[in-house]
């Protein structure tokens, strides 16, 4: 892995920070404990009965004491009473009995979800305007204080008010925390940010806190103290350079990158100002007007809604997946953690394991699990071991599909509106969870209905994702949407070719469509200057020679490209170029040098220094077998930007220069005197080829 060792310092900090944010977000799961009620209850008269709802007074008054067993002994009665009155966790519902009042249709979970929903309406816009870091600080501060006050003030009104504002912190942790983390961590670790530091770890820790405290007040205080660890980590880190550069706050961005380089123990390298200034500002309406970005946005909104709904229906109704409350909760978190870590290790090693693949696989497993759950419920096999296993798979793989939701928001949405869209999609998720919380009555009236809903919704969802979700693995977050908005604004390049038939042919450089013919009025050889005037934004002017067909293949004149000669190539990568390659061929067809810039891969760039948009692979093909790849160096090529490439053949190596700057050296793996051919392929417009030596150039 070509990430400098020092980069791990930053990656580990970001992962730790995000794990703490997820732990605080797990207050959404803690509502399971806040609303927990035992199945049975024994009053002070040792009368034990089975509860028919979450209300202590809701039972059949004509029912006999369930501990009165015919011919039973006193010791058996005492044991039964102890068992039936045992309380796994003393919840807010047990203390306040709020579901038995006028709040029966406004549960603690619904209250918190509405708090998150409200905060999403505000925090996304603020984080895109003011910055990720200050909004992150403020929202977590509000959340931690509210969490403490919700337990400290002995009032159901205060409980509801401060649990609502705790939702503000949860929203900040989820949308601002994720956007900040995804922009700060190295691209190859972005998937691991959602797998190594994950929701399941947070869930296990919350369950452990509940297990050791056994009551909701103390558990709330412990959760607040652990969540406060976010502050020293965030204090050490700067604002996201990606955000600062998108806002053209160049001096602050350089200071942020310099601070990150210091954290990593690496030498700081400033990013070119021109690259930052070329970044276009993208508003929400710019995104909406572009068909591709609009489609991505709508698909993401639907994904977040239905995944949130299905996940929370499964989660909120899983308290009785096993007879012991803690066993089911621990196992569901453990299985989810294991599955995420497996995917986290596998993703960098398998190119085919993209965002779509993870989603489609996890969703397909969840659908199969829902079918098996329905079979278990209809055949009265709910309390069996295989039901527990299937339920754990349903929850774990349904929750695993949320990884694609988070990653796709970061990788398919432009920086200027990334947190705003993350907030909107999170609102969609909250709407889904609110709908999920409203299905709770089905738990007691028709439990299979819960999973019939999931089965139908997830079947529709997997189809939508299969047909419409784009793959976004290894996306450069800073470039997301830049080309799409340029296209929608008709920021079109024009090219003028001076034909040999004494005509000028003007056309659109993107489509190749001819726009206008213009007969020469003066001799072509008398043209010496170019003048451009008027209401136009001029990005660049390129003067090229003849245009060559691509793919291009030719022999090299005279003795070939022997030591002492240089190949010069003039070209421009296409707007949506993925890769191109230049091959120097031996007479027998072996490739002496395979020079292969790739735009759809991440190179050696990382957050602590200057980012790189892609990689450049060098290799040789000898006797039908490829050798070891060389990838060192930053990718100097940019789409739609002309370049000149020099490959100098020297006695011991090829010396490679791009735009006059030394790029790399490639030691010979074959006889350097036997290079007789040239091959150029890929997504480029080829405008010039020369072989030069110490004498005059030889035009190919």
Secondary structure, 3 states (H helix, E strand, C coil): CCCCCCHHHHHHHHHHHHHHHHHHHCHHHHHHHHCCCCCEEECCCCCEEECCCCCCCCCCCCCCCCCCCCCCCHHHHHHHHHHHCCCCCECHHHHHCHHHCCCCCCCHHHHHHHHHHHHHHHHHHHHHHHCHHHHHHHHHHHHHHHHHHHHHCCCHHHHHHHHHHHHHHHHHHHHHHHHHHHHHCCHHHHHHHCCCCCHHHHHHHHHHHHHHHCEHHHHHHHHHHHHCHHHHHHHHCCCCHHHHHHCCCHHHHHHHHHHHHHHHCCCCCCCCHHHHHCCCCCCHHHHHHCHHHHHHHHHHHHHHHHHHHHHHHHHHCCCCCCCCHHHHHHHHHHHHHHHHHHHHHHHCCCCCCCHHHHHHHHHHHHHHHHHHHHHHHHCCCCCCHHHHHHHHHHHHHHHHCHHHHHHHHHHHCCHHHHHHHHHHHHHHHHHHHHHHHHCCCHHHHCCHHHHHHHHHHHHHHHHHHHHHCCCCCCCCHHHCCHHHHHHHCCCCCEEEEECCCCEEEEEECCCCCEEEEEECCCCHHHCCCCCCCCCCCCCCCCCCCCCECCCEEEECCCCCCCCCCEEEEEEEECCCCCEEEEEEEECCCCEEEEEEEECCCCCCCCCCCCCCCCEEEEEEEECCEECCCECCCCCCCCCCCEEEEEEEECCCEEEEEECCEEEEEEECCCCCCCEEEEEEEECEEEEEEEEECCCCCEEC
